[in-house]
Amino acid sequence: MDEQAVRLSLLIGTVIIFVMISIFVKKKMRIFLAGLMVVCSCLHGE
């Protein structure tokens, strides 16, 4: 892949992540925190 293509895909991915986080913070903070705790517990378990 080109360096430009890699940068573009990273930029798009970052934007999508920020949009998802903003939606979670506005509407589903509890669900987001619960999911984060589940992920952390899974990582800690392994």
C-alpha positions in Angstrom: 0.0 0.0 0.0 1.0 3.6 -0.6 2.0 5.7 2.4 -0.8 8.1 1.4 -3.4 5.2 1.4 -2.2 4.2 4.9 -2.5 7.7 6.2 -5.9 8.1 4.7 -7.2 4.8 6.2 -5.8 5.8 9.6 -7.4 9.2 9.4 -10.8 7.7 8.4 -10.5 5.2 11.2 -9.7 7.9 13.8 -12.7 10.0 12.7 -15.0 7.0 12.9 -13.7 6.2 16.4 -14.2 9.8 17.6 -17.7 9.9 16.2 -18.6 6.6 18.0 -17.1 7.9 21.2 -19.0 11.2 21.0 -22.3 9.2 20.4 -21.5 6.9 23.3 -20.8 9.9 25.6 -24.0 11.7 24.6 -26.4 8.8 24.6 -25.0 5.6 26.0 -22.4 6.4 28.6 -23.5 3.6 30.9 -23.4 1.0 28.1 -19.9 2.3 27.1 -18.6 2.1 30.6 -20.0 -1.4 31.0 -18.4 -2.5 27.8 -15.1 -0.9 28.8 -15.2 -2.8 32.1 -16.0 -6.1 30.3 -13.0 -5.5 28.0 -10.7 -4.6 30.8 -11.8 -7.7 32.8 -11.2 -9.9 29.8 -7.8 -8.4 29.2 -6.9 -8.8 32.9 -8.2 -12.4 32.9 -5.7 -13.3 30.1 
